[in-house]
Amino acid sequence: MEEIHRTVAYSKVQQIQIVMPQHSNSVNRLFGGQLMAWIDLVASVVALRHCGGHCTTASVDYLSFEKPIYVKDVIVLEGCVTYVGGTSMEIRVDTFVEKPGIVHEMVNRAYLTFVGLDESGHPLRVPRLDLQTDEERSEWEKGAKRAEVRRERRKSVMGL
């Protein structure tokens, strides 16, 4: 059977949200859990597009809240595949705030790992990633290092 390859661009996703009062915490900022849900949703669509089928969140490797996001802010979430293993995909989701005079101000970066699943819910080999740019190759190399750190952390924390 021929191995499937996909480019980073193939599965890129962009989602736009307006932060509404129901998304806020007690200080009129975006509730972190809401942003985490949007990030997971964007990453899920990226993973679905890349693997062409079922997938599930395996881990959130990194999530950094760099700047506050307020009610009425327009936010843009951009997701892409950065690295693939055998059955897993690392996906980066960047969150930006759009403000007048500023195109995009980055406020958050997250890395998530997803696993491709077959119809029975078992891990499935995911398509290889064809890297087209120097930036994609650099992100791949960093992703390989992050994958190794995740494996070591899983061994030490979970005893696996």
Rosetta constraint file for C-alpha pairs under 8 A:
AtomPair CA 3 CA 127 HARMONIC 6.99 0.50
AtomPair CA 3 CA 128 HARMONIC 7.55 0.50
AtomPair CA 4 CA 127 HARMONIC 4.90 0.50
AtomPair CA 4 CA 128 HARMONIC 6.28 0.50
AtomPair CA 5 CA 127 HARMONIC 5.11 0.50
AtomPair CA 5 CA 128 HARMONIC 4.61 0.50
AtomPair CA 5 CA 129 HARMONIC 5.66 0.50
AtomPair CA 5 CA 130 HARMONIC 6.20 0.50
AtomPair CA 6 CA 10 HARMONIC 6.34 0.50
AtomPair CA 6 CA 50 HARMONIC 6.90 0.50
AtomPair CA 6 CA 127 HARMONIC 6.40 0.50
AtomPair CA 6 CA 128 HARMONIC 6.31 0.50
AtomPair CA 6 CA 129 HARMONIC 5.23 0.50
AtomPair CA 6 CA 130 HARMONIC 5.73 0.50
AtomPair CA 7 CA 11 HARMONIC 7.52 0.50
AtomPair CA 7 CA 129 HARMONIC 5.63 0.50
AtomPair CA 7 CA 130 HARMONIC 4.80 0.50
AtomPair CA 7 CA 131 HARMONIC 6.29 0.50
AtomPair CA 7 CA 132 HARMONIC 7.26 0.50
AtomPair CA 8 CA 12 HARMONIC 6.55 0.50
AtomPair CA 8 CA 80 HARMONIC 6.36 0.50
AtomPair CA 8 CA 81 HARMONIC 5.82 0.50
AtomPair CA 8 CA 82 HARMONIC 7.33 0.50
AtomPair CA 8 CA 129 HARMONIC 6.84 0.50
AtomPair CA 8 CA 130 HARMONIC 7.11 0.50
AtomPair CA 8 CA 131 HARMONIC 6.88 0.50
AtomPair CA 8 CA 132 HARMONIC 7.90 0.50
AtomPair CA 8 CA 136 HARMONIC 7.70 0.50
AtomPair CA 9 CA 80 HARMONIC 7.54 0.50
AtomPair CA 10 CA 49 HARMONIC 7.54 0.50
AtomPair CA 10 CA 50 HARMONIC 7.16 0.50
AtomPair CA 11 CA 45 HARMONIC 7.96 0.50
AtomPair CA 11 CA 46 HARMONIC 5.16 0.50
AtomPair CA 11 CA 47 HARMONIC 7.44 0.50
AtomPair CA 11 CA 49 HARMONIC 5.12 0.50
AtomPair CA 11 CA 50 HARMONIC 5.36 0.50
AtomPair CA 11 CA 80 HARMONIC 6.45 0.50
AtomPair CA 11 CA 81 HARMONIC 7.21 0.50
AtomPair CA 12 CA 46 HARMONIC 6.01 0.50
AtomPair CA 12 CA 78 HARMONIC 7.38 0.50
AtomPair CA 12 CA 79 HARMONIC 5.68 0.50
AtomPair CA 12 CA 80 HARMONIC 4.70 0.50
AtomPair CA 12 CA 81 HARMONIC 7.37 0.50
AtomPair CA 13 CA 42 HARMONIC 6.64 0.50
AtomPair CA 13 CA 45 HARMONIC 7.16 0.50
AtomPair CA 13 CA 46 HARMONIC 6.07 0.50
AtomPair CA 13 CA 77 HARMONIC 7.98 0.50
AtomPair CA 13 CA 78 HARMONIC 5.68 0.50
AtomPair CA 13 CA 79 HARMONIC 5.11 0.50
AtomPair CA 13 CA 80 HARMONIC 6.61 0.50
AtomPair CA 14 CA 42 HARMONIC 7.49 0.50
AtomPair CA 14 CA 76 HARMONIC 6.84 0.50
AtomPair CA 14 CA 77 HARMONIC 5.58 0.50
AtomPair CA 14 CA 78 HARMONIC 4.48 0.50
AtomPair CA 14 CA 79 HARMONIC 6.45 0.50
AtomPair CA 15 CA 42 HARMONIC 7.05 0.50
AtomPair CA 15 CA 76 HARMONIC 5.75 0.50
AtomPair CA 15 CA 77 HARMONIC 5.15 0.50
AtomPair CA 15 CA 78 HARMONIC 6.59 0.50
AtomPair CA 16 CA 74 HARMONIC 7.07 0.50
AtomPair CA 16 CA 75 HARMONIC 5.71 0.50
AtomPair CA 16 CA 76 HARMONIC 4.57 0.50
AtomPair CA 16 CA 77 HARMONIC 6.35 0.50
AtomPair CA 17 CA 74 HARMONIC 5.79 0.50
AtomPair CA 17 CA 75 HARMONIC 5.30 0.50
AtomPair CA 17 CA 76 HARMONIC 6.54 0.50
AtomPair CA 18 CA 71 HARMONIC 7.85 0.50
AtomPair CA 18 CA 72 HARMONIC 6.02 0.50
AtomPair CA 18 CA 73 HARMONIC 5.85 0.50
AtomPair CA 18 CA 74 HARMONIC 4.51 0.50
AtomPair CA 18 CA 75 HARMONIC 6.27 0.50
AtomPair CA 19 CA 23 HARMONIC 6.13 0.50
AtomPair CA 19 CA 24 HARMONIC 7.61 0.50
AtomPair CA 19 CA 30 HARMONIC 6.83 0.50
AtomPair CA 19 CA 70 HARMONIC 6.90 0.50
AtomPair CA 19 CA 71 HARMONIC 4.89 0.50
AtomPair CA 19 CA 72 HARMONIC 5.08 0.50
AtomPair CA 19 CA 73 HARMONIC 5.51 0.50
AtomPair CA 19 CA 74 HARMONIC 6.38 0.50
AtomPair CA 19 CA 75 HARMONIC 7.44 0.50
AtomPair CA 20 CA 24 HARMONIC 7.03 0.50
AtomPair CA 20 CA 71 HARMONIC 5.43 0.50
AtomPair CA 20 CA 72 HARMONIC 5.98 0.50
AtomPair CA 21 CA 28 HARMONIC 7.53 0.50
AtomPair CA 21 CA 71 HARMONIC 5.94 0.50
AtomPair CA 21 CA 72 HARMONIC 8.00 0.50
AtomPair CA 23 CA 30 HARMONIC 5.70 0.50
AtomPair CA 23 CA 31 HARMONIC 5.94 0.50
AtomPair CA 23 CA 34 HARMONIC 6.41 0.50
AtomPair CA 23 CA 71 HARMONIC 7.60 0.50
AtomPair CA 24 CA 28 HARMONIC 5.33 0.50
AtomPair CA 24 CA 29 HARMONIC 5.13 0.50
AtomPair CA 24 CA 30 HARMONIC 4.41 0.50
AtomPair CA 24 CA 31 HARMONIC 4.93 0.50
AtomPair CA 24 CA 70 HARMONIC 7.63 0.50
AtomPair CA 24 CA 71 HARMONIC 6.53 0.50
AtomPair CA 25 CA 29 HARMONIC 5.61 0.50
AtomPair CA 25 CA 30 HARMONIC 6.10 0.50
AtomPair CA 25 CA 31 HARMONIC 4.93 0.50
AtomPair CA 28 CA 70 HARMONIC 6.12 0.50
AtomPair CA 28 CA 71 HARMONIC 6.08 0.50
AtomPair CA 29 CA 68 HARMONIC 6.56 0.50
AtomPair CA 29 CA 69 HARMONIC 5.54 0.50
AtomPair CA 29 CA 70 HARMONIC 4.31 0.50
AtomPair CA 29 CA 71 HARMONIC 5.99 0.50
AtomPair CA 30 CA 34 HARMONIC 7.19 0.50
AtomPair CA 30 CA 35 HARMONIC 7.19 0.50
AtomPair CA 30 CA 68 HARMONIC 7.42 0.50
AtomPair CA 30 CA 69 HARMONIC 5.40 0.50
AtomPair CA 30 CA 70 HARMONIC 5.61 0.50
AtomPair CA 30 CA 71 HARMONIC 6.51 0.50
AtomPair CA 31 CA 35 HARMONIC 6.74 0.50
AtomPair CA 32 CA 36 HARMONIC 6.17 0.50
AtomPair CA 33 CA 37 HARMONIC 6.21 0.50
AtomPair CA 34 CA 38 HARMONIC 6.36 0.50
AtomPair CA 35 CA 39 HARMONIC 6.08 0.50
AtomPair CA 36 CA 40 HARMONIC 6.11 0.50
AtomPair CA 37 CA 41 HARMONIC 6.16 0.50
AtomPair CA 38 CA 42 HARMONIC 6.21 0.50
AtomPair CA 39 CA 43 HARMONIC 6.12 0.50
AtomPair CA 39 CA 77 HARMONIC 7.16 0.50
AtomPair CA 39 CA 93 HARMONIC 6.39 0.50
AtomPair CA 39 CA 110 HARMONIC 7.67 0.50
AtomPair CA 40 CA 44 HARMONIC 5.93 0.50
AtomPair CA 40 CA 57 HARMONIC 7.76 0.50
AtomPair CA 40 CA 112 HARMONIC 7.87 0.50
AtomPair CA 41 CA 45 HARMONIC 6.39 0.50
AtomPair CA 42 CA 46 HARMONIC 6.37 0.50
AtomPair CA 42 CA 77 HARMONIC 7.27 0.50
AtomPair CA 42 CA 78 HARMONIC 7.47 0.50
AtomPair CA 42 CA 79 HARMONIC 6.21 0.50
AtomPair CA 42 CA 93 HARMONIC 7.34 0.50
AtomPair CA 43 CA 47 HARMONIC 6.12 0.50
AtomPair CA 43 CA 79 HARMONIC 6.01 0.50
AtomPair CA 43 CA 80 HARMONIC 7.55 0.50
AtomPair CA 43 CA 91 HARMONIC 6.15 0.50
AtomPair CA 43 CA 92 HARMONIC 7.42 0.50
AtomPair CA 43 CA 93 HARMONIC 6.66 0.50
AtomPair CA 43 CA 112 HARMONIC 7.21 0.50
AtomPair CA 44 CA 48 HARMONIC 6.00 0.50
AtomPair CA 44 CA 55 HARMONIC 7.48 0.50
AtomPair CA 44 CA 56 HARMONIC 7.40 0.50
AtomPair CA 44 CA 57 HARMONIC 7.40 0.50
AtomPair CA 44 CA 114 HARMONIC 7.72 0.50
AtomPair CA 45 CA 49 HARMONIC 6.05 0.50
AtomPair CA 46 CA 50 HARMONIC 6.14 0.50
AtomPair CA 46 CA 79 HARMONIC 6.45 0.50
AtomPair CA 46 CA 80 HARMONIC 6.13 0.50
AtomPair CA 46 CA 81 HARMONIC 6.90 0.50
AtomPair CA 46 CA 91 HARMONIC 7.45 0.50
AtomPair CA 47 CA 51 HARMONIC 6.00 0.50
AtomPair CA 47 CA 52 HARMONIC 7.98 0.50
AtomPair CA 47 CA 55 HARMONIC 6.72 0.50
AtomPair CA 47 CA 81 HARMONIC 7.43 0.50
AtomPair CA 47 CA 89 HARMONIC 7.05 0.50
AtomPair CA 47 CA 91 HARMONIC 7.48 0.50
AtomPair CA 47 CA 114 HARMONIC 6.66 0.50
AtomPair CA 47 CA 116 HARMONIC 7.84 0.50
AtomPair CA 48 CA 52 HARMONIC 5.43 0.50
AtomPair CA 48 CA 53 HARMONIC 5.52 0.50
AtomPair CA 48 CA 54 HARMONIC 6.38 0.50
AtomPair CA 48 CA 55 HARMONIC 6.33 0.50
AtomPair CA 49 CA 53 HARMONIC 7.44 0.50
AtomPair CA 50 CA 81 HARMONIC 7.73 0.50
AtomPair CA 50 CA 126 HARMONIC 7.77 0.50
AtomPair CA 50 CA 127 HARMONIC 6.98 0.50
AtomPair CA 51 CA 55 HARMONIC 7.68 0.50
AtomPair CA 51 CA 116 HARMONIC 6.34 0.50
AtomPair CA 51 CA 126 HARMONIC 5.36 0.50
AtomPair CA 51 CA 127 HARMONIC 5.99 0.50
AtomPair CA 53 CA 116 HARMONIC 7.28 0.50
AtomPair CA 53 CA 117 HARMONIC 7.34 0.50
AtomPair CA 53 CA 118 HARMONIC 7.71 0.50
AtomPair CA 54 CA 116 HARMONIC 6.00 0.50
AtomPair CA 54 CA 117 HARMONIC 5.17 0.50
AtomPair CA 54 CA 118 HARMONIC 6.61 0.50
AtomPair CA 54 CA 119 HARMONIC 7.48 0.50
AtomPair CA 55 CA 114 HARMONIC 6.36 0.50
AtomPair CA 55 CA 115 HARMONIC 5.35 0.50
AtomPair CA 55 CA 116 HARMONIC 4.28 0.50
AtomPair CA 55 CA 117 HARMONIC 5.14 0.50
AtomPair CA 56 CA 114 HARMONIC 5.36 0.50
AtomPair CA 56 CA 115 HARMONIC 5.47 0.50
AtomPair CA 56 CA 116 HARMONIC 6.76 0.50
AtomPair CA 56 CA 117 HARMONIC 7.41 0.50
AtomPair CA 57 CA 112 HARMONIC 7.26 0.50
AtomPair CA 57 CA 113 HARMONIC 6.09 0.50
AtomPair CA 57 CA 114 HARMONIC 4.48 0.50
AtomPair CA 57 CA 115 HARMONIC 6.60 0.50
AtomPair CA 58 CA 112 HARMONIC 7.53 0.50
AtomPair CA 58 CA 113 HARMONIC 5.33 0.50
AtomPair CA 58 CA 114 HARMONIC 5.10 0.50
AtomPair CA 58 CA 115 HARMONIC 6.33 0.50
AtomPair CA 59 CA 112 HARMONIC 5.63 0.50
AtomPair CA 59 CA 113 HARMONIC 5.12 0.50
AtomPair CA 59 CA 114 HARMONIC 7.11 0.50
AtomPair CA 60 CA 110 HARMONIC 7.41 0.50
AtomPair CA 60 CA 111 HARMONIC 6.04 0.50
AtomPair CA 60 CA 112 HARMONIC 4.36 0.50
AtomPair CA 60 CA 113 HARMONIC 6.37 0.50
AtomPair CA 61 CA 110 HARMONIC 7.32 0.50
AtomPair CA 61 CA 111 HARMONIC 5.30 0.50
AtomPair CA 61 CA 112 HARMONIC 5.52 0.50
AtomPair CA 61 CA 113 HARMONIC 7.20 0.50
AtomPair CA 61 CA 150 HARMONIC 7.55 0.50
AtomPair CA 62 CA 109 HARMONIC 7.59 0.50
AtomPair CA 62 CA 110 HARMONIC 5.13 0.50
AtomPair CA 62 CA 111 HARMONIC 5.13 0.50
AtomPair CA 62 CA 112 HARMONIC 7.21 0.50
AtomPair CA 63 CA 108 HARMONIC 7.17 0.50
AtomPair CA 63 CA 109 HARMONIC 5.96 0.50
AtomPair CA 63 CA 110 HARMONIC 4.36 0.50
AtomPair CA 63 CA 111 HARMONIC 6.77 0.50
AtomPair CA 64 CA 108 HARMONIC 5.53 0.50
AtomPair CA 64 CA 109 HARMONIC 5.81 0.50
AtomPair CA 64 CA 110 HARMONIC 6.60 0.50
AtomPair CA 65 CA 107 HARMONIC 6.38 0.50
AtomPair CA 65 CA 108 HARMONIC 5.12 0.50
AtomPair CA 65 CA 109 HARMONIC 7.59 0.50
AtomPair CA 66 CA 106 HARMONIC 7.95 0.50
AtomPair CA 66 CA 107 HARMONIC 5.05 0.50
AtomPair CA 66 CA 108 HARMONIC 5.67 0.50
AtomPair CA 67 CA 107 HARMONIC 5.00 0.50
AtomPair CA 67 CA 108 HARMONIC 7.41 0.50
AtomPair CA 68 CA 107 HARMONIC 7.18 0.50
AtomPair CA 69 CA 73 HARMONIC 6.61 0.50
AtomPair CA 69 CA 97 HARMONIC 7.37 0.50
AtomPair CA 69 CA 107 HARMONIC 7.69 0.50
AtomPair CA 73 CA 97 HARMONIC 6.61 0.50
AtomPair CA 73 CA 98 HARMONIC 7.10 0.50
AtomPair CA 73 CA 99 HARMONIC 7.46 0.50
AtomPair CA 74 CA 97 HARMONIC 5.79 0.50
AtomPair CA 74 CA 98 HARMONIC 5.45 0.50
AtomPair CA 74 CA 99 HARMONIC 7.39 0.50
AtomPair CA 75 CA 95 HARMONIC 6.75 0.50
AtomPair CA 75 CA 96 HARMONIC 5.49 0.50
AtomPair CA 75 CA 97 HARMONIC 4.46 0.50
AtomPair CA 75 CA 98 HARMONIC 5.97 0.50
AtomPair CA 76 CA 95 HARMONIC 5.67 0.50
AtomPair CA 76 CA 96 HARMONIC 5.10 0.50
AtomPair CA 76 CA 97 HARMONIC 6.31 0.50
AtomPair CA 76 CA 98 HARMONIC 7.25 0.50
AtomPair CA 77 CA 93 HARMONIC 6.46 0.50
AtomPair CA 77 CA 94 HARMONIC 5.66 0.50
AtomPair CA 77 CA 95 HARMONIC 4.47 0.50
AtomPair CA 77 CA 96 HARMONIC 6.41 0.50
AtomPair CA 78 CA 93 HARMONIC 5.40 0.50
AtomPair CA 78 CA 94 HARMONIC 5.26 0.50
AtomPair CA 78 CA 95 HARMONIC 6.47 0.50
AtomPair CA 79 CA 91 HARMONIC 6.69 0.50
AtomPair CA 79 CA 92 HARMONIC 5.54 0.50
AtomPair CA 79 CA 93 HARMONIC 4.24 0.50
AtomPair CA 79 CA 94 HARMONIC 6.49 0.50
AtomPair CA 80 CA 91 HARMONIC 5.56 0.50
AtomPair CA 80 CA 92 HARMONIC 5.63 0.50
AtomPair CA 80 CA 93 HARMONIC 6.75 0.50
AtomPair CA 81 CA 89 HARMONIC 6.72 0.50
AtomPair CA 81 CA 90 HARMONIC 5.90 0.50
AtomPair CA 81 CA 91 HARMONIC 4.46 0.50
AtomPair CA 81 CA 92 HARMONIC 6.44 0.50
AtomPair CA 82 CA 89 HARMONIC 7.62 0.50
AtomPair CA 82 CA 90 HARMONIC 5.66 0.50
AtomPair CA 82 CA 91 HARMONIC 5.61 0.50
AtomPair CA 82 CA 92 HARMONIC 6.50 0.50
AtomPair CA 82 CA 136 HARMONIC 7.00 0.50
AtomPair CA 82 CA 139 HARMONIC 5.88 0.50
AtomPair CA 82 CA 140 HARMONIC 5.53 0.50
AtomPair CA 82 CA 143 HARMONIC 6.38 0.50
AtomPair CA 83 CA 89 HARMONIC 5.84 0.50
AtomPair CA 83 CA 90 HARMONIC 5.07 0.50
AtomPair CA 83 CA 91 HARMONIC 7.25 0.50
AtomPair CA 83 CA 129 HARMONIC 7.26 0.50
AtomPair CA 83 CA 139 HARMONIC 7.53 0.50
AtomPair CA 83 CA 140 HARMONIC 5.10 0.50
AtomPair CA 83 CA 143 HARMONIC 5.40 0.50
AtomPair CA 83 CA 144 HARMONIC 6.77 0.50
AtomPair CA 84 CA 88 HARMONIC 5.73 0.50
AtomPair CA 84 CA 89 HARMONIC 4.34 0.50
AtomPair CA 84 CA 90 HARMONIC 6.12 0.50
AtomPair CA 84 CA 126 HARMONIC 7.52 0.50
AtomPair CA 84 CA 127 HARMONIC 7.96 0.50
AtomPair CA 84 CA 128 HARMONIC 6.66 0.50
AtomPair CA 84 CA 129 HARMONIC 6.68 0.50
AtomPair CA 85 CA 89 HARMONIC 6.27 0.50
AtomPair CA 85 CA 126 HARMONIC 7.81 0.50
AtomPair CA 86 CA 125 HARMONIC 5.37 0.50
AtomPair CA 86 CA 126 HARMONIC 6.39 0.50
AtomPair CA 87 CA 115 HARMONIC 5.62 0.50
AtomPair CA 87 CA 116 HARMONIC 5.69 0.50
AtomPair CA 87 CA 123 HARMONIC 5.96 0.50
AtomPair CA 87 CA 124 HARMONIC 5.35 0.50
AtomPair CA 87 CA 125 HARMONIC 4.33 0.50
AtomPair CA 87 CA 126 HARMONIC 5.19 0.50
AtomPair CA 88 CA 113 HARMONIC 6.59 0.50
AtomPair CA 88 CA 114 HARMONIC 5.50 0.50
AtomPair CA 88 CA 115 HARMONIC 4.32 0.50
AtomPair CA 88 CA 116 HARMONIC 6.25 0.50
AtomPair CA 88 CA 125 HARMONIC 7.69 0.50
AtomPair CA 88 CA 126 HARMONIC 6.75 0.50
AtomPair CA 89 CA 113 HARMONIC 5.55 0.50
AtomPair CA 89 CA 114 HARMONIC 5.23 0.50
AtomPair CA 89 CA 115 HARMONIC 6.33 0.50
AtomPair CA 89 CA 116 HARMONIC 7.90 0.50
AtomPair CA 89 CA 126 HARMONIC 7.66 0.50
AtomPair CA 90 CA 111 HARMONIC 6.65 0.50
AtomPair CA 90 CA 112 HARMONIC 5.66 0.50
AtomPair CA 90 CA 113 HARMONIC 4.52 0.50
AtomPair CA 90 CA 114 HARMONIC 6.50 0.50
AtomPair CA 90 CA 143 HARMONIC 7.07 0.50
AtomPair CA 91 CA 111 HARMONIC 5.58 0.50
AtomPair CA 91 CA 112 HARMONIC 5.23 0.50
AtomPair CA 91 CA 113 HARMONIC 6.20 0.50
AtomPair CA 91 CA 114 HARMONIC 7.61 0.50
AtomPair CA 92 CA 109 HARMONIC 7.13 0.50
AtomPair CA 92 CA 110 HARMONIC 5.67 0.50
AtomPair CA 92 CA 111 HARMONIC 4.55 0.50
AtomPair CA 92 CA 112 HARMONIC 6.49 0.50
AtomPair CA 93 CA 109 HARMONIC 5.85 0.50
AtomPair CA 93 CA 110 HARMONIC 5.23 0.50
AtomPair CA 93 CA 111 HARMONIC 6.44 0.50
AtomPair CA 94 CA 106 HARMONIC 7.12 0.50
AtomPair CA 94 CA 107 HARMONIC 7.87 0.50
AtomPair CA 94 CA 108 HARMONIC 5.80 0.50
AtomPair CA 94 CA 109 HARMONIC 4.51 0.50
AtomPair CA 94 CA 110 HARMONIC 6.44 0.50
AtomPair CA 95 CA 106 HARMONIC 5.86 0.50
AtomPair CA 95 CA 107 HARMONIC 5.74 0.50
AtomPair CA 95 CA 108 HARMONIC 4.93 0.50
AtomPair CA 95 CA 109 HARMONIC 6.24 0.50
AtomPair CA 96 CA 104 HARMONIC 5.41 0.50
AtomPair CA 96 CA 105 HARMONIC 5.07 0.50
AtomPair CA 96 CA 106 HARMONIC 4.23 0.50
AtomPair CA 96 CA 107 HARMONIC 5.44 0.50
AtomPair CA 96 CA 108 HARMONIC 6.99 0.50
AtomPair CA 97 CA 104 HARMONIC 5.63 0.50
AtomPair CA 97 CA 105 HARMONIC 5.21 0.50
AtomPair CA 97 CA 106 HARMONIC 6.49 0.50
AtomPair CA 97 CA 107 HARMONIC 6.79 0.50
AtomPair CA 98 CA 102 HARMONIC 6.40 0.50
AtomPair CA 98 CA 103 HARMONIC 5.77 0.50
AtomPair CA 98 CA 104 HARMONIC 5.00 0.50
AtomPair CA 98 CA 105 HARMONIC 6.55 0.50
AtomPair CA 99 CA 103 HARMONIC 6.72 0.50
AtomPair CA 99 CA 104 HARMONIC 7.26 0.50
AtomPair CA 99 CA 105 HARMONIC 7.95 0.50
AtomPair CA 115 CA 123 HARMONIC 6.45 0.50
AtomPair CA 115 CA 124 HARMONIC 7.60 0.50
AtomPair CA 116 CA 123 HARMONIC 5.65 0.50
AtomPair CA 116 CA 124 HARMONIC 5.17 0.50
AtomPair CA 116 CA 125 HARMONIC 6.75 0.50
AtomPair CA 116 CA 126 HARMONIC 6.05 0.50
AtomPair CA 117 CA 121 HARMONIC 5.10 0.50
AtomPair CA 117 CA 122 HARMONIC 5.19 0.50
AtomPair CA 117 CA 123 HARMONIC 4.58 0.50
AtomPair CA 117 CA 124 HARMONIC 4.94 0.50
AtomPair CA 118 CA 122 HARMONIC 5.45 0.50
AtomPair CA 118 CA 123 HARMONIC 6.36 0.50
AtomPair CA 118 CA 124 HARMONIC 5.56 0.50
AtomPair CA 131 CA 136 HARMONIC 5.72 0.50
AtomPair CA 131 CA 137 HARMONIC 5.97 0.50
AtomPair CA 132 CA 136 HARMONIC 6.61 0.50
AtomPair CA 132 CA 137 HARMONIC 7.63 0.50
AtomPair CA 133 CA 137 HARMONIC 6.35 0.50
AtomPair CA 134 CA 138 HARMONIC 6.08 0.50
AtomPair CA 135 CA 139 HARMONIC 6.14 0.50
AtomPair CA 136 CA 140 HARMONIC 6.07 0.50
AtomPair CA 137 CA 141 HARMONIC 6.33 0.50
AtomPair CA 138 CA 142 HARMONIC 6.38 0.50
AtomPair CA 139 CA 143 HARMONIC 5.91 0.50
AtomPair CA 140 CA 144 HARMONIC 6.16 0.50
AtomPair CA 141 CA 145 HARMONIC 6.56 0.50
AtomPair CA 142 CA 146 HARMONIC 6.25 0.50
AtomPair CA 143 CA 147 HARMONIC 6.04 0.50
AtomPair CA 144 CA 148 HARMONIC 6.38 0.50
AtomPair CA 145 CA 149 HARMONIC 6.35 0.50
AtomPair CA 146 CA 150 HARMONIC 6.15 0.50
AtomPair CA 147 CA 151 HARMONIC 6.25 0.50
AtomPair CA 148 CA 152 HARMONIC 6.28 0.50
AtomPair CA 149 CA 153 HARMONIC 6.01 0.50
AtomPair CA 150 CA 154 HARMONIC 5.99 0.50
AtomPair CA 151 CA 155 HARMONIC 6.28 0.50
AtomPair CA 152 CA 156 HARMONIC 6.28 0.50
AtomPair CA 153 CA 157 HARMONIC 5.85 0.50
AtomPair CA 153 CA 158 HARMONIC 7.93 0.50
AtomPair CA 154 CA 158 HARMONIC 5.29 0.50
AtomPair CA 154 CA 159 HARMONIC 6.92 0.50
AtomPair CA 154 CA 160 HARMONIC 6.31 0.50
AtomPair CA 155 CA 159 HARMONIC 4.78 0.50
AtomPair CA 155 CA 160 HARMONIC 4.55 0.50
AtomPair CA 156 CA 160 HARMONIC 7.47 0.50
